[in-house]
């Protein structure tokens, strides 16, 4: 879950600034302050989605997947789920794989930050 959130924030943070973020939540100024539900609201706007520049990704499909990831995250974080089901793990694996296509340098950058 942590990798998904870090990659998503990096991808969105490269594109969306304070003005975009405040259209979703007036008291926040950066993507780093947003939660998964706010990412969904940010991307569930055709103009903002187009700004992301992911033409091979269907917006509705991505938002649906992001909503499912949000539900898994909330279950883990708020309900202390003992273990994830196979289909939840598969969802997280496929979602992070997609994000890796748009944020391929995450490993090198995060390793540099960790040192």
Backbone as XML, in Angstrom:
<?xml version="1.0"?>
<chain id="A" units="angstrom">
  <residue number="1" name="UNK">
    <atom name="N" x="0.827" y="-1.197" z="0.000"/>
    <atom name="CA" x="0.000" y="0.000" z="0.000"/>
    <atom name="C" x="0.869" y="1.257" z="0.000"/>
  </residue>
  <residue number="2" name="UNK">
    <atom name="N" x="1.948" y="1.221" z="0.735"/>
    <atom name="CA" x="2.820" y="2.381" z="0.800"/>
    <atom name="C" x="3.417" y="2.729" z="-0.550"/>
  </residue>
  <residue number="3" name="UNK">
    <atom name="N" x="3.828" y="1.708" z="-1.284"/>
    <atom name="CA" x="4.394" y="1.962" z="-2.612"/>
    <atom name="C" x="3.350" y="2.561" z="-3.537"/>
  </residue>
  <residue number="4" name="UNK">
    <atom name="N" x="2.141" y="2.065" z="-3.476"/>
    <atom name="CA" x="1.063" y="2.603" z="-4.312"/>
    <atom name="C" x="0.858" y="4.081" z="-3.998"/>
  </residue>
  <residue number="5" name="UNK">
    <atom name="N" x="0.754" y="4.392" z="-2.729"/>
    <atom name="CA" x="0.500" y="5.789" z="-2.376"/>
    <atom name="C" x="1.668" y="6.693" z="-2.765"/>
  </residue>
  <residue number="6" name="UNK">
    <atom name="N" x="2.895" y="6.243" z="-2.546"/>
    <atom name="CA" x="4.054" y="7.064" z="-2.917"/>
    <atom name="C" x="4.120" y="7.287" z="-4.420"/>
  </residue>
  <residue number="7" name="UNK">
    <atom name="N" x="3.920" y="6.223" z="-5.182"/>
    <atom name="CA" x="3.973" y="6.362" z="-6.641"/>
    <atom name="C" x="2.844" y="7.258" z="-7.146"/>
  </residue>
  <residue number="8" name="UNK">
    <atom name="N" x="1.655" y="7.056" z="-6.620"/>
    <atom name="CA" x="0.513" y="7.860" z="-7.048"/>
    <atom name="C" x="0.751" y="9.334" z="-6.732"/>
  </residue>
  <residue number="9" name="UNK">
    <atom name="N" x="1.235" y="9.617" z="-5.549"/>
    <atom name="CA" x="1.514" y="11.011" z="-5.184"/>
    <atom name="C" x="2.587" y="11.614" z="-6.076"/>
  </residue>
  <residue number="10" name="UNK">
    <atom name="N" x="3.599" y="10.827" z="-6.407"/>
    <atom name="CA" x="4.648" y="11.350" z="-7.292"/>
    <atom name="C" x="4.088" y="11.645" z="-8.681"/>
  </residue>
  <residue number="11" name="UNK">
    <atom name="N" x="3.308" y="10.703" z="-9.216"/>
    <atom name="CA" x="2.731" y="10.903" z="-10.555"/>
    <atom name="C" x="1.814" y="12.119" z="-10.580"/>
  </residue>
  <residue number="12" name="UNK">
    <atom name="N" x="0.940" y="12.218" z="-9.597"/>
    <atom name="CA" x="-0.010" y="13.330" z="-9.558"/>
    <atom name="C" x="0.684" y="14.637" z="-9.201"/>
  </residue>
  <residue number="13" name="UNK">
    <atom name="N" x="1.658" y="14.576" z="-8.309"/>
    <atom name="CA" x="2.358" y="15.777" z="-7.882"/>
    <atom name="C" x="3.164" y="16.433" z="-8.988"/>
  </residue>
  <residue number="14" name="UNK">
    <atom name="N" x="3.592" y="15.640" z="-9.974"/>
    <atom name="CA" x="4.319" y="16.213" z="-11.109"/>
    <atom name="C" x="3.407" y="17.038" z="-12.006"/>
  </residue>
  <residue number="15" name="UNK">
    <atom name="N" x="2.111" y="16.817" z="-11.914"/>
    <atom name="CA" x="1.173" y="17.428" z="-12.854"/>
    <atom name="C" x="0.265" y="18.471" z="-12.196"/>
  </residue>
  <residue number="16" name="UNK">
    <atom name="N" x="-0.212" y="18.169" z="-10.999"/>
    <atom name="CA" x="-1.232" y="19.010" z="-10.386"/>
    <atom name="C" x="-0.647" y="19.905" z="-9.307"/>
  </residue>
  <residue number="17" name="UNK">
    <atom name="N" x="-0.949" y="21.187" z="-9.442"/>
    <atom name="CA" x="-0.481" y="22.173" z="-8.479"/>
    <atom name="C" x="-1.582" y="22.592" z="-7.525"/>
  </residue>
  <residue number="18" name="UNK">
    <atom name="N" x="-1.319" y="23.643" z="-6.813"/>
    <atom name="CA" x="-2.221" y="24.136" z="-5.781"/>
    <atom name="C" x="-3.619" y="24.439" z="-6.320"/>
  </residue>
  <residue number="19" name="UNK">
    <atom name="N" x="-3.710" y="25.050" z="-7.473"/>
    <atom name="CA" x="-5.022" y="25.413" z="-8.029"/>
    <atom name="C" x="-5.870" y="24.174" z="-8.292"/>
  </residue>
  <residue number="20" name="UNK">
    <atom name="N" x="-5.246" y="23.125" z="-8.833"/>
    <atom name="CA" x="-5.983" y="21.879" z="-9.088"/>
    <atom name="C" x="-6.421" y="21.232" z="-7.784"/>
  </residue>
  <residue number="21" name="UNK">
    <atom name="N" x="-5.517" y="21.184" z="-6.827"/>
    <atom name="CA" x="-5.810" y="20.552" z="-5.537"/>
    <atom name="C" x="-6.946" y="21.280" z="-4.838"/>
  </residue>
  <residue number="22" name="UNK">
    <atom name="N" x="-6.920" y="22.607" z="-4.894"/>
    <atom name="CA" x="-7.951" y="23.377" z="-4.196"/>
    <atom name="C" x="-9.320" y="23.282" z="-4.847"/>
  </residue>
  <residue number="23" name="UNK">
    <atom name="N" x="-9.394" y="22.816" z="-6.075"/>
    <atom name="CA" x="-10.698" y="22.555" z="-6.692"/>
    <atom name="C" x="-11.353" y="21.337" z="-6.051"/>
  </residue>
  <residue number="24" name="UNK">
    <atom name="N" x="-10.538" y="20.511" z="-5.424"/>
    <atom name="CA" x="-11.028" y="19.301" z="-4.759"/>
    <atom name="C" x="-11.191" y="19.537" z="-3.258"/>
  </residue>
  <residue number="25" name="UNK">
    <atom name="N" x="-10.236" y="20.245" z="-2.667"/>
    <atom name="CA" x="-10.266" y="20.508" z="-1.221"/>
    <atom name="C" x="-9.631" y="21.875" z="-0.969"/>
  </residue>
  <residue number="26" name="UNK">
    <atom name="N" x="-10.442" y="22.832" z="-0.597"/>
    <atom name="CA" x="-9.992" y="24.222" z="-0.487"/>
    <atom name="C" x="-8.890" y="24.445" z="0.543"/>
  </residue>
  <residue number="27" name="UNK">
    <atom name="N" x="-8.771" y="23.577" z="1.534"/>
    <atom name="CA" x="-7.782" y="23.791" z="2.589"/>
    <atom name="C" x="-6.452" y="23.089" z="2.331"/>
  </residue>
  <residue number="28" name="UNK">
    <atom name="N" x="-6.345" y="22.395" z="1.213"/>
    <atom name="CA" x="-5.102" y="21.685" z="0.903"/>
    <atom name="C" x="-4.418" y="22.366" z="-0.275"/>
  </residue>
  <residue number="29" name="UNK">
    <atom name="N" x="-3.081" y="22.297" z="-0.273"/>
    <atom name="CA" x="-2.344" y="22.996" z="-1.331"/>
    <atom name="C" x="-1.487" y="22.074" z="-2.191"/>
  </residue>
  <residue number="30" name="UNK">
    <atom name="N" x="-1.354" y="20.803" z="-1.790"/>
    <atom name="CA" x="-0.554" y="19.899" z="-2.611"/>
    <atom name="C" x="-1.131" y="18.496" z="-2.594"/>
  </residue>
  <residue number="31" name="UNK">
    <atom name="N" x="-0.773" y="17.741" z="-3.598"/>
    <atom name="CA" x="-1.208" y="16.348" z="-3.718"/>
    <atom name="C" x="-0.759" y="15.546" z="-2.498"/>
  </residue>
  <residue number="32" name="UNK">
    <atom name="N" x="0.384" y="15.904" z="-1.922"/>
    <atom name="CA" x="0.904" y="15.184" z="-0.757"/>
    <atom name="C" x="-0.030" y="15.232" z="0.440"/>
  </residue>
  <residue number="33" name="UNK">
    <atom name="N" x="-0.912" y="16.184" z="0.476"/>
    <atom name="CA" x="-1.853" y="16.337" z="1.591"/>
    <atom name="C" x="-3.162" y="15.584" z="1.347"/>
  </residue>
  <residue number="34" name="UNK">
    <atom name="N" x="-3.344" y="15.056" z="0.149"/>
    <atom name="CA" x="-4.623" y="14.461" z="-0.236"/>
    <atom name="C" x="-4.733" y="13.003" z="0.199"/>
  </residue>
  <residue number="35" name="UNK">
    <atom name="N" x="-5.975" y="12.543" z="0.277"/>
    <atom name="CA" x="-6.296" y="11.154" z="0.581"/>
    <atom name="C" x="-6.827" y="10.500" z="-0.699"/>
  </residue>
  <residue number="36" name="UNK">
    <atom name="N" x="-7.013" y="9.182" z="-0.663"/>
    <atom name="CA" x="-7.441" y="8.450" z="-1.850"/>
    <atom name="C" x="-8.768" y="8.967" z="-2.414"/>
  </residue>
  <residue number="37" name="UNK">
    <atom name="N" x="-9.724" y="9.271" z="-1.571"/>
    <atom name="CA" x="-10.998" y="9.790" z="-2.060"/>
    <atom name="C" x="-10.830" y="11.106" z="-2.802"/>
  </residue>
  <residue number="38" name="UNK">
    <atom name="N" x="-9.884" y="11.902" z="-2.349"/>
    <atom name="CA" x="-9.613" y="13.177" z="-3.014"/>
    <atom name="C" x="-8.880" y="12.967" z="-4.329"/>
  </residue>
  <residue number="39" name="UNK">
    <atom name="N" x="-8.034" y="11.934" z="-4.403"/>
    <atom name="CA" x="-7.410" y="11.604" z="-5.695"/>
    <atom name="C" x="-8.503" y="11.262" z="-6.704"/>
  </residue>
  <residue number="40" name="UNK">
    <atom name="N" x="-9.491" y="10.522" z="-6.255"/>
    <atom name="CA" x="-10.588" y="10.135" z="-7.147"/>
    <atom name="C" x="-11.323" y="11.373" z="-7.638"/>
  </residue>
  <residue number="41" name="UNK">
    <atom name="N" x="-11.641" y="12.285" z="-6.736"/>
    <atom name="CA" x="-12.336" y="13.516" z="-7.144"/>
    <atom name="C" x="-11.462" y="14.363" z="-8.066"/>
  </residue>
  <residue number="42" name="UNK">
    <atom name="N" x="-10.161" y="14.385" z="-7.825"/>
    <atom name="CA" x="-9.243" y="15.126" z="-8.682"/>
    <atom name="C" x="-9.268" y="14.579" z="-10.107"/>
  </residue>
  <residue number="43" name="UNK">
    <atom name="N" x="-9.241" y="13.260" z="-10.222"/>
    <atom name="CA" x="-9.142" y="12.624" z="-11.539"/>
    <atom name="C" x="-10.491" y="12.410" z="-12.216"/>
  </residue>
  <residue number="44" name="UNK">
    <atom name="N" x="-11.566" y="12.535" z="-11.468"/>
    <atom name="CA" x="-12.893" y="12.323" z="-12.036"/>
    <atom name="C" x="-13.417" y="13.599" z="-12.691"/>
  </residue>
  <residue number="45" name="UNK">
    <atom name="N" x="-12.540" y="14.234" z="-13.405"/>
    <atom name="CA" x="-12.834" y="15.446" z="-14.154"/>
    <atom name="C" x="-12.054" y="15.321" z="-15.453"/>
  </residue>
  <residue number="46" name="UNK">
    <atom name="N" x="-12.758" y="15.357" z="-16.565"/>
    <atom name="CA" x="-12.119" y="15.082" z="-17.849"/>
    <atom name="C" x="-10.941" y="16.016" z="-18.146"/>
  </residue>
  <residue number="47" name="UNK">
    <atom name="N" x="-11.101" y="17.287" z="-17.851"/>
    <atom name="CA" x="-10.026" y="18.248" z="-18.128"/>
    <atom name="C" x="-8.779" y="17.947" z="-17.288"/>
  </residue>
  <residue number="48" name="UNK">
    <atom name="N" x="-8.997" y="17.674" z="-15.999"/>
    <atom name="CA" x="-7.844" y="17.354" z="-15.147"/>
    <atom name="C" x="-7.240" y="16.002" z="-15.527"/>
  </residue>
  <residue number="49" name="UNK">
    <atom name="N" x="-8.090" y="15.031" z="-15.902"/>
    <atom name="CA" x="-7.573" y="13.736" z="-16.336"/>
    <atom name="C" x="-6.677" y="13.908" z="-17.565"/>
  </residue>
  <residue number="50" name="UNK">
    <atom name="N" x="-7.146" y="14.692" z="-18.541"/>
    <atom name="CA" x="-6.356" y="14.926" z="-19.756"/>
    <atom name="C" x="-5.015" y="15.564" z="-19.431"/>
  </residue>
  <residue number="51" name="UNK">
    <atom name="N" x="-4.988" y="16.411" z="-18.435"/>
    <atom name="CA" x="-3.751" y="17.072" z="-18.011"/>
    <atom name="C" x="-2.725" y="16.041" z="-17.516"/>
  </residue>
  <residue number="52" name="UNK">
    <atom name="N" x="-3.196" y="14.924" z="-16.992"/>
    <atom name="CA" x="-2.305" y="13.870" z="-16.498"/>
    <atom name="C" x="-1.480" y="13.280" z="-17.633"/>
  </residue>
  <residue number="53" name="UNK">
    <atom name="N" x="-2.073" y="13.203" z="-18.830"/>
    <atom name="CA" x="-1.318" y="12.739" z="-19.991"/>
    <atom name="C" x="-1.099" y="11.241" z="-20.048"/>
  </residue>
  <residue number="54" name="UNK">
    <atom name="N" x="-2.094" y="10.464" z="-19.652"/>
    <atom name="CA" x="-2.036" y="9.005" z="-19.726"/>
    <atom name="C" x="-3.065" y="8.535" z="-20.758"/>
  </residue>
  <residue number="55" name="UNK">
    <atom name="N" x="-2.814" y="8.759" z="-22.045"/>
    <atom name="CA" x="-3.822" y="8.490" z="-23.072"/>
    <atom name="C" x="-4.190" y="7.012" z="-23.226"/>
  </residue>
  <residue number="56" name="UNK">
    <atom name="N" x="-3.333" y="6.107" z="-22.808"/>
    <atom name="CA" x="-3.631" y="4.680" z="-22.953"/>
    <atom name="C" x="-4.409" y="4.108" z="-21.783"/>
  </residue>
  <residue number="57" name="UNK">
    <atom name="N" x="-4.697" y="4.941" z="-20.786"/>
    <atom name="CA" x="-5.434" y="4.493" z="-19.602"/>
    <atom name="C" x="-6.830" y="5.091" z="-19.652"/>
  </residue>
  <residue number="58" name="UNK">
    <atom name="N" x="-7.834" y="4.228" z="-19.555"/>
    <atom name="CA" x="-9.219" y="4.681" z="-19.524"/>
    <atom name="C" x="-9.515" y="5.297" z="-18.156"/>
  </residue>
  <residue number="59" name="UNK">
    <atom name="N" x="-9.977" y="6.536" z="-18.166"/>
    <atom name="CA" x="-10.230" y="7.254" z="-16.914"/>
    <atom name="C" x="-11.214" y="6.523" z="-16.016"/>
  </residue>
  <residue number="60" name="UNK">
    <atom name="N" x="-12.334" y="6.083" z="-16.557"/>
    <atom name="CA" x="-13.356" y="5.404" z="-15.749"/>
    <atom name="C" x="-12.810" y="4.129" z="-15.125"/>
  </residue>
  <residue number="61" name="UNK">
    <atom name="N" x="-12.048" y="3.381" z="-15.904"/>
    <atom name="CA" x="-11.470" y="2.140" z="-15.400"/>
    <atom name="C" x="-10.458" y="2.439" z="-14.285"/>
  </residue>
  <residue number="62" name="UNK">
    <atom name="N" x="-9.599" y="3.431" z="-14.509"/>
    <atom name="CA" x="-8.595" y="3.784" z="-13.511"/>
    <atom name="C" x="-9.259" y="4.237" z="-12.217"/>
  </residue>
  <residue number="63" name="UNK">
    <atom name="N" x="-10.267" y="5.073" z="-12.328"/>
    <atom name="CA" x="-10.959" y="5.570" z="-11.136"/>
    <atom name="C" x="-11.657" y="4.429" z="-10.402"/>
  </residue>
  <residue number="64" name="UNK">
    <atom name="N" x="-12.222" y="3.492" z="-11.161"/>
    <atom name="CA" x="-12.829" y="2.315" z="-10.534"/>
    <atom name="C" x="-11.806" y="1.498" z="-9.762"/>
  </residue>
  <residue number="65" name="UNK">
    <atom name="N" x="-10.638" y="1.281" z="-10.378"/>
    <atom name="CA" x="-9.559" y="0.554" z="-9.691"/>
    <atom name="C" x="-9.083" y="1.328" z="-8.466"/>
  </residue>
  <residue number="66" name="UNK">
    <atom name="N" x="-8.923" y="2.626" z="-8.619"/>
    <atom name="CA" x="-8.470" y="3.453" z="-7.505"/>
    <atom name="C" x="-9.477" y="3.396" z="-6.351"/>
  </residue>
  <residue number="67" name="UNK">
    <atom name="N" x="-10.752" y="3.370" z="-6.672"/>
    <atom name="CA" x="-11.778" y="3.235" z="-5.632"/>
    <atom name="C" x="-11.669" y="1.908" z="-4.898"/>
  </residue>
  <residue number="68" name="UNK">
    <atom name="N" x="-11.393" y="0.848" z="-5.638"/>
    <atom name="CA" x="-11.227" y="-0.464" z="-5.011"/>
    <atom name="C" x="-9.964" y="-0.502" z="-4.153"/>
  </residue>
  <residue number="69" name="UNK">
    <atom name="N" x="-8.878" y="0.123" z="-4.632"/>
    <atom name="CA" x="-7.646" y="0.211" z="-3.844"/>
    <atom name="C" x="-7.910" y="0.993" z="-2.561"/>
  </residue>
  <residue number="70" name="UNK">
    <atom name="N" x="-8.667" y="2.082" z="-2.678"/>
    <atom name="CA" x="-9.028" y="2.893" z="-1.504"/>
    <atom name="C" x="-9.779" y="2.047" z="-0.485"/>
  </residue>
  <residue number="71" name="UNK">
    <atom name="N" x="-10.697" y="1.218" z="-0.958"/>
    <atom name="CA" x="-11.463" y="0.362" z="-0.047"/>
    <atom name="C" x="-10.560" y="-0.633" z="0.675"/>
  </residue>
  <residue number="72" name="UNK">
    <atom name="N" x="-9.607" y="-1.227" z="-0.055"/>
    <atom name="CA" x="-8.665" y="-2.164" z="0.573"/>
    <atom name="C" x="-7.820" y="-1.418" z="1.600"/>
  </residue>
  <residue number="73" name="UNK">
    <atom name="N" x="-7.316" y="-0.254" z="1.225"/>
    <atom name="CA" x="-6.505" y="0.543" z="2.142"/>
    <atom name="C" x="-7.279" y="0.875" z="3.406"/>
  </residue>
  <residue number="74" name="UNK">
    <atom name="N" x="-8.518" y="1.310" z="3.246"/>
    <atom name="CA" x="-9.327" y="1.665" z="4.407"/>
    <atom name="C" x="-9.602" y="0.461" z="5.294"/>
  </residue>
  <residue number="75" name="UNK">
    <atom name="N" x="-9.816" y="-0.693" z="4.691"/>
    <atom name="CA" x="-10.036" y="-1.911" z="5.468"/>
    <atom name="C" x="-8.796" y="-2.231" z="6.297"/>
  </residue>
  <residue number="76" name="UNK">
    <atom name="N" x="-7.653" y="-2.139" z="5.666"/>
    <atom name="CA" x="-6.398" y="-2.441" z="6.363"/>
    <atom name="C" x="-6.125" y="-1.412" z="7.460"/>
  </residue>
  <residue number="77" name="UNK">
    <atom name="N" x="-6.254" y="-0.138" z="7.140"/>
    <atom name="CA" x="-5.883" y="0.917" z="8.079"/>
    <atom name="C" x="-6.897" y="1.135" z="9.197"/>
  </residue>
  <residue number="78" name="UNK">
    <atom name="N" x="-8.178" y="1.003" z="8.890"/>
    <atom name="CA" x="-9.198" y="1.350" z="9.871"/>
    <atom name="C" x="-9.806" y="0.151" z="10.584"/>
  </residue>
  <residue number="79" name="UNK">
    <atom name="N" x="-9.741" y="-0.995" z="9.964"/>
    <atom name="CA" x="-10.386" y="-2.157" z="10.564"/>
    <atom name="C" x="-9.386" y="-3.237" z="10.934"/>
  </residue>
  <residue number="80" name="UNK">
    <atom name="N" x="-8.096" y="-2.919" z="10.777"/>
    <atom name="CA" x="-7.029" y="-3.823" z="11.187"/>
    <atom name="C" x="-7.249" y="-5.241" z="10.660"/>
  </residue>
  <residue number="81" name="UNK">
    <atom name="N" x="-7.471" y="-5.352" z="9.371"/>
    <atom name="CA" x="-7.710" y="-6.652" z="8.737"/>
    <atom name="C" x="-6.497" y="-7.559" z="8.962"/>
  </residue>
  <residue number="82" name="UNK">
    <atom name="N" x="-6.718" y="-8.785" z="9.406"/>
    <atom name="CA" x="-5.600" y="-9.683" z="9.695"/>
    <atom name="C" x="-4.780" y="-10.043" z="8.455"/>
  </residue>
  <residue number="83" name="UNK">
    <atom name="N" x="-5.435" y="-10.280" z="7.342"/>
    <atom name="CA" x="-4.728" y="-10.579" z="6.103"/>
    <atom name="C" x="-5.633" y="-10.265" z="4.926"/>
  </residue>
  <residue number="84" name="UNK">
    <atom name="N" x="-5.005" y="-9.975" z="3.816"/>
    <atom name="CA" x="-5.772" y="-9.658" z="2.625"/>
    <atom name="C" x="-6.130" y="-10.926" z="1.868"/>
  </residue>
  <residue number="85" name="UNK">
    <atom name="N" x="-7.248" y="-10.878" z="1.197"/>
    <atom name="CA" x="-7.681" y="-11.993" z="0.352"/>
    <atom name="C" x="-6.870" y="-11.994" z="-0.933"/>
  </residue>
  <residue number="86" name="UNK">
    <atom name="N" x="-6.853" y="-13.125" z="-1.591"/>
    <atom name="CA" x="-6.079" y="-13.273" z="-2.836"/>
    <atom name="C" x="-6.494" y="-12.236" z="-3.876"/>
  </residue>
  <residue number="87" name="UNK">
    <atom name="N" x="-7.782" y="-11.976" z="-4.001"/>
    <atom name="CA" x="-8.236" y="-11.005" z="-5.011"/>
    <atom name="C" x="-7.827" y="-9.582" z="-4.637"/>
  </residue>
  <residue number="88" name="UNK">
    <atom name="N" x="-7.742" y="-9.280" z="-3.349"/>
    <atom name="CA" x="-7.276" y="-7.962" z="-2.930"/>
    <atom name="C" x="-5.784" y="-7.797" z="-3.234"/>
  </residue>
  <residue number="89" name="UNK">
    <atom name="N" x="-5.014" y="-8.835" z="-2.965"/>
    <atom name="CA" x="-3.583" y="-8.799" z="-3.276"/>
    <atom name="C" x="-3.349" y="-8.669" z="-4.776"/>
  </residue>
  <residue number="90" name="UNK">
    <atom name="N" x="-4.151" y="-9.382" z="-5.571"/>
    <atom name="CA" x="-4.025" y="-9.301" z="-7.025"/>
    <atom name="C" x="-4.352" y="-7.885" z="-7.510"/>
  </residue>
  <residue number="91" name="UNK">
    <atom name="N" x="-5.376" y="-7.278" z="-6.934"/>
    <atom name="CA" x="-5.735" y="-5.897" z="-7.279"/>
    <atom name="C" x="-4.568" y="-4.958" z="-6.985"/>
  </residue>
  <residue number="92" name="UNK">
    <atom name="N" x="-4.004" y="-5.067" z="-5.794"/>
    <atom name="CA" x="-2.896" y="-4.187" z="-5.415"/>
    <atom name="C" x="-1.683" y="-4.413" z="-6.304"/>
  </residue>
  <residue number="93" name="UNK">
    <atom name="N" x="-1.386" y="-5.673" z="-6.606"/>
    <atom name="CA" x="-0.254" y="-5.980" z="-7.492"/>
    <atom name="C" x="-0.447" y="-5.393" z="-8.887"/>
  </residue>
  <residue number="94" name="UNK">
    <atom name="N" x="-1.639" y="-5.552" z="-9.445"/>
    <atom name="CA" x="-1.861" y="-5.034" z="-10.802"/>
    <atom name="C" x="-1.866" y="-3.507" z="-10.814"/>
  </residue>
  <residue number="95" name="UNK">
    <atom name="N" x="-2.395" y="-2.896" z="-9.759"/>
    <atom name="CA" x="-2.444" y="-1.446" z="-9.703"/>
    <atom name="C" x="-1.037" y="-0.863" z="-9.579"/>
  </residue>
  <residue number="96" name="UNK">
    <atom name="N" x="-0.223" y="-1.428" z="-8.712"/>
    <atom name="CA" x="1.142" y="-0.919" z="-8.558"/>
    <atom name="C" x="1.952" y="-1.175" z="-9.824"/>
  </residue>
  <residue number="97" name="UNK">
    <atom name="N" x="1.687" y="-2.260" z="-10.517"/>
    <atom name="CA" x="2.383" y="-2.521" z="-11.786"/>
    <atom name="C" x="2.066" y="-1.442" z="-12.813"/>
  </residue>
  <residue number="98" name="UNK">
    <atom name="N" x="0.809" y="-1.018" z="-12.855"/>
    <atom name="CA" x="0.421" y="0.048" z="-13.768"/>
    <atom name="C" x="1.119" y="1.353" z="-13.380"/>
  </residue>
  <residue number="99" name="UNK">
    <atom name="N" x="1.161" y="1.659" z="-12.090"/>
    <atom name="CA" x="1.817" y="2.890" z="-11.651"/>
    <atom name="C" x="3.309" y="2.866" z="-11.953"/>
  </residue>
  <residue number="100" name="UNK">
    <atom name="N" x="3.929" y="1.706" z="-11.903"/>
    <atom name="CA" x="5.357" y="1.588" z="-12.205"/>
    <atom name="C" x="5.656" y="1.990" z="-13.645"/>
  </residue>
  <residue number="101" name="UNK">
    <atom name="N" x="4.688" y="1.826" z="-14.531"/>
    <atom name="CA" x="4.882" y="2.245" z="-15.918"/>
    <atom name="C" x="5.000" y="3.765" z="-16.025"/>
  </residue>
  <residue number="102" name="UNK">
    <atom name="N" x="4.288" y="4.475" z="-15.154"/>
    <atom name="CA" x="4.271" y="5.932" z="-15.200"/>
    <atom name="C" x="5.225" y="6.562" z="-14.195"/>
  </residue>
  <residue number="103" name="UNK">
    <atom name="N" x="5.798" y="5.755" z="-13.331"/>
    <atom name="CA" x="6.748" y="6.231" z="-12.339"/>
    <atom name="C" x="7.890" y="5.221" z="-12.237"/>
  </residue>
  <residue number="104" name="UNK">
    <atom name="N" x="8.609" y="5.003" z="-13.351"/>
    <atom name="CA" x="9.618" y="3.942" z="-13.389"/>
    <atom name="C" x="10.854" y="4.216" z="-12.553"/>
  </residue>
  <residue number="105" name="UNK">
    <atom name="N" x="11.094" y="5.468" z="-12.220"/>
    <atom name="CA" x="12.322" y="5.805" z="-11.505"/>
    <atom name="C" x="12.132" y="5.858" z="-10.001"/>
  </residue>
  <residue number="106" name="UNK">
    <atom name="N" x="11.011" y="5.366" z="-9.517"/>
    <atom name="CA" x="10.714" y="5.453" z="-8.087"/>
    <atom name="C" x="11.805" y="4.816" z="-7.228"/>
  </residue>
  <residue number="107" name="UNK">
    <atom name="N" x="12.246" y="3.612" z="-7.573"/>
    <atom name="CA" x="13.229" y="2.900" z="-6.778"/>
    <atom name="C" x="14.510" y="3.665" z="-6.619"/>
  </residue>
  <residue number="108" name="UNK">
    <atom name="N" x="15.031" y="4.197" z="-7.722"/>
    <atom name="CA" x="16.303" y="4.932" z="-7.664"/>
    <atom name="C" x="16.150" y="6.194" z="-6.830"/>
  </residue>
  <residue number="109" name="UNK">
    <atom name="N" x="15.041" y="6.887" z="-7.002"/>
    <atom name="CA" x="14.849" y="8.140" z="-6.268"/>
    <atom name="C" x="14.608" y="7.867" z="-4.791"/>
  </residue>
  <residue number="110" name="UNK">
    <atom name="N" x="13.793" y="6.879" z="-4.469"/>
    <atom name="CA" x="13.494" y="6.624" z="-3.060"/>
    <atom name="C" x="14.732" y="6.100" z="-2.343"/>
  </residue>
  <residue number="111" name="UNK">
    <atom name="N" x="15.585" y="5.358" z="-3.050"/>
    <atom name="CA" x="16.811" y="4.866" z="-2.442"/>
    <atom name="C" x="17.721" y="6.037" z="-2.113"/>
  </residue>
  <residue number="112" name="UNK">
    <atom name="N" x="17.763" y="7.007" z="-3.012"/>
    <atom name="CA" x="18.581" y="8.191" z="-2.766"/>
    <atom name="C" x="18.060" y="9.007" z="-1.600"/>
  </residue>
  <residue number="113" name="UNK">
    <atom name="N" x="16.753" y="9.067" z="-1.445"/>
    <atom name="CA" x="16.169" y="9.817" z="-0.343"/>
    <atom name="C" x="16.373" y="9.106" z="0.980"/>
  </residue>
  <residue number="114" name="UNK">
    <atom name="N" x="16.426" y="7.774" z="0.947"/>
    <atom name="CA" x="16.551" y="7.020" z="2.177"/>
    <atom name="C" x="17.950" y="7.134" z="2.777"/>
  </residue>
  <residue number="115" name="UNK">
    <atom name="N" x="18.926" y="7.471" z="1.971"/>
    <atom name="CA" x="20.308" y="7.524" z="2.467"/>
    <atom name="C" x="20.609" y="8.796" z="3.192"/>
  </residue>
</chain>
